[in-house]
Amino acid sequence: MRYGRDDRESSNVEDRRGRGGGFRLPGGFGGRGRRIRLPMGGGRGGGFSITTLLIIGAIMLLFGFNPLDLLRGNFSGGGGGAPDYSQVPQLPRNDGGARTGSGRTGSPFQLPGGSGQAQVPAGNDELATFTKRVLADTEDVWNRVFQQMGRRYEEPKLVIFSGATSTGCGMGQSAMGPFYCPLDRKIYIDLKFYRDLKQRFKAPGDFAQAYVIAHEVGHHIQLLLGIAQRVQEMKRRVSKTQSNAIQVRMELQADCIAGVWANLNDQLKNRLEQGDIQEGLNAASAIGDDMIQRRTTGRVVPDAFTHGSSEQRVRWFRRGFDSGRLQDCDTFNAQRI
């Protein structure tokens, strides 16, 4: 991708690296996929004394956690599970559902002014700089597209962390990979994932990294358009297998939205170099459910897919890139996904 010293870096970035790793409560609490529920009684019932609770609360405040989350039973371990969308404020529905947007191929773009709301800690490393520039490009494109829709684009925040960090959706861990939390409207990434993408998933290249950010921004777009809320409502009414199938359509739509962004961003900024799109396609293929299942278990179980097969992810990213139009990303009404 073509970036230079004068290219804008997003200020909607919070750098939490160097703040220490994930927080572990005494007695083995925390850990992957486990929800902490502290007994509130004392004495022989196994509960903590008031003094112990005060000490734990002080430690949690020191590490940036809200002690009240423990009392409410909301402090969860990072396991990659679906967040609870029930707390997400309902947004006005669009008459066309997922069929919104006008970013037509070849249409003129004007750069909106950057919002620059968050203060970014100092940091000069190359991967962080690249990530901030990609996020800035998503802001420039989606501000313009939403403006064409007669709406205001609410720019998401991006958190760079190391190891583990607290999120509005519970404890986030590096092992989960990059993710979007709809409850705090933030994207979370440990930059070590870029190394995994290159070495473990065999998907090197700067555009492969940009695709990852664009996909997570795609989930933010789904939230702003009210799609994420309606998907969660549907998933609550169906079986686990049906819920997985709905989630696959959700993820494939985010892939398609990432493709739309790549198209419009190149029109606006002339970012793409030879081989960039192939890097994105390689990344989409490498993290398909079938590829991951085959690598980790040696067999493929389509009913357990939550993100889509390699072929599906490549095809929907390509569809978005070829058209450059959000309305071509309606995976929910597509007969073939």
N, C-alpha and C positions, 0 to 999 in steps of 0.2 A: 504494500500500500504506500502511496505517496504522501509522506508527512514531512514537514520542514520545521525549522525553528520558530517560524512565525505563526504556525497553526495554533489555534486556540485550544486550551485545556479546560475541561469543565471544572467549575468550582463546586459542583454538587457532589463532592467526593469527601468522605471521611476516612482518614488513614488511621487505623487502630493498631497497626503493627508496632511491636515493642511494648505493648501494654501487658504482656504475659499471656499465657495460654488459657485454656478453659478452666473454669472453676470447679473444684471437686469438694463437696461437703464431707465432713467427717463421717466415718462409719460406712464408707463405700457408696454413698448416694451419688446420683448422676450416672453418666455412662450412656451408651448408645441405645436409643429407642426406649428409655425408661422414664416414666413420669414420677417425680418426687412427690410423695404424700407424707408429710410429717404427722405423727400422732400428736394430738394436742393435750392429752391427759398427762399427768405426772405420776411419780411413784413407780409401782411395780408394773404398771401397764406398758412400760417401755418408752414413755414420752420423755421429752427433754425438759430440764428445769428452766425456770425463767432466766436464770443467769446464762445457761447454755444458749438459749434462744437469742438473748441479747448479744452474746459474743458472735454467734453465727450471723446475726443481722449486721453487726458492725463490719465483719469481714466481707459480707456481700456488698455493702455500700462502698467499701474500699475498692472492690473490683467492678463497680458500676452496675450491680444488679439491684432490683427492687425487692427488699425482704417481704413485702406484702404479697409478692407472687407465690411465695411458699404457703402463706396462709390461705390463699385462694385456690391452691392446687394447680397453678398455671405454669409452674416452672418445669419445663420438659426437657428431656435429653434429646440431642440431635439424632434422629434416626432416619431422616429423609421422608418421613410420613407427610401426608397432606395436612396443611395448616387448617385451622378452624376458620372458615370464611364467614361464619355466622356473625362475627363481630365486625365485618366490613360494612361500612355505611352503604346503603343502597343508592346507586346513582340513577339519574333519569334514564329511562330506556330510549334507545334509538328506534325509530319506526322500522328500520330495516334490519334490526338485530346486528349480525356480524357484517351485513352488507352495507358498510359505510366507507366513507373516504373517497377522495377524488384524485389523488396524486397521479394524474395521467402521464403516461410516457410522453416525453417531449414537452410537457407544460413548463412555463417559465417559473423559476423559483426566485424568491427574494429572501435574503438572510435576515431573520429576526434578531433583535438584540438579545444577548445572553442574559440570563437572570442573575447568575452569580450570587446565590443566596448563602451558601455554606462556606465556612472558613476551612481551608485545607492546610493541614500541617505540612511543614517543609519536607520535601523528599525529591531527590533527583534521579532515582533509579529508572532505568529505561522502560521496564515493563509497566511501572506505575504511570509514567508519562504517556506511554502508548494507550493505556486503558483510559486515561482522562481525555485524550484526544478522540478516541472512538466514542466515548460517552458524549462529548461535545458535538460530534457529528450527528449522533442520534437526536440530540436536542434541536439542532438546526433543521433537520429534516422533518421531525414530527411537529415542531412548532408551526412550520409552514403548512403541513398537511392538515392539522387540526384547524388552523386559521381558514383554510379553504372549506372546511366543513362547518364553519361558523362557530367553532368552539375554541376554548383555551386549553392548551396542552400543559398539564401539570408535570413538570420535570421530576423524575425519580431521583433519589439519592443513591449513591453507590458507596458501599463500605468495603475497604480493603483490610483484611485481617490475617492473622497468622494463627493456625492451630484451631482456635475456637473463639467464639464471641457470643454475646447475648443479642437476641433479636426479638422483634415483636411477635415472632412465631415460636419462640423457645430458644434453646441453645443451638447455635449453628456451629458445625464442625467441618474441617477441611475435607474429611472423608465423604461428605455429602456432595461435594462439587459446588460450582456456582449455583445460586438459587435466588429467587425473588420472593420476598415476604409481602403479601398484600396488606397485612395488618399495619405495618409501618411504612409501606410503599418504598422499600429499599431493596437494592440488589446487593448481594454479598458474594465476595470472591476472595479466596486465598490465591495469590498469584502463583503459588506452586502448581496450581492446576494446569497452567500453561506448559510446565515441564512434563506433567503427566500426559497432556494432550499430545505432545511430541514423542515422548519415549514410550509410554504405556499404550496409548491408542494409535500410535503411528500416524498422527495427523499434524505435521509441522506447518509452520508458516504464520505470518502475521495476520492474514485474513481469517485463518482458522480461529485465532484468538478473538478477532473482531466479531465473528459469527456468534461466538459464545455470549458476548455482551449483548449483541443485537437480539438474540433469542430471549434473553431475560428481560430486555426492554419490551419485547413483544408481549410478555405476560403482563407488563404494566399497561400496555395499550389495551389489552383485553379487560383489565380492571376498569380503566377509564371509560370504555365503551359499554360497560355493564355485562360483558360476556362472562367474566369469571364468576360473578355472583349467580347468574342463571345456571351455569354449569354446576356449581356447588349444590344448588337447589335440586337439580336433576339427579345428581349422584346420591343424595340422601334418600331418594325414593326407589332405588333399584338395587339389584344384587351386586356382590363384589365384582363378578365378571363383567357385568354391564357397566359398572362404575369405571372399571379399567378401560373399557372400550370408549367411554365418553372422555376420559382423561387423555387417551391417545389422540383423539380429535383436537383436544385443547393444545397439546404439545405440537402437533403437526401444524396447527394454525400459527403458533409462535414461530415455527421454522419458516413458514410462508411469509410472515410479517418481516422476519429478518431478511428474507430475499427481496422483499419490496424495498426495505431500507437500503440494501446494497445497490439496487438500481437507481433510486432517487438520489442517494448520496453521491454516486458517480456522476450523475447529471449535474449536481450542484457543485461538487468539489473536484471532479476528475481524479478520484482516489485510486481507482483500480489499475493494477499492472498485470501484465501477462502471467497467467497461472493463479491469480488470486481466487477466482471463482472455483477453480478446481480444488484449491486448498479448503474452501468452505464446504464443498461437496464431500471431500475426503473426511472432514470433521463430522459432518452430518451422518455419513455412513459408519464411521468408527464408533459412534455412540448410539447406534440403533439397538433396540432391545434384543434382537436376535443375536447380534454380534457379542453383546455383553453377556447374555445368557450362555452362549456357546463357549465363551472364554472362561466363564466362572464355574459353570456347572456341567458343561459338555453336552447339553441338550437345549432345545428351544421349546418354550411353552407359550404359544401365542395368546392364550387366555390371560396370561400374567403380564402381557405387555402394558406399559403405562406411558411410553413415549413414542412408540411406533418402530417399525422395522427399519433397517438401513435403507432399503429401497424406497419406503414411504417418506422418510425424512429427506432424502436426496430429492425426490420428485416434488415435494411441496416447497422446499427451498427454491428449487429451480423454477417452479411455477410462479412464485412471488417475484423472483428476479427477472424472469422473462417478461412479465406483464407490468410490473411496477405499480400495481393497483391493489388496494386493500380489498376491494370487493371480489377479487379473484381468490381470496383466502378463506372462503366460506367452507371449511371442512365439515361443519355440522350438517349441511344439507347436501353434501357430495355423496353420490351413490357409491363411488369408489374412493377409498382413502388410501 
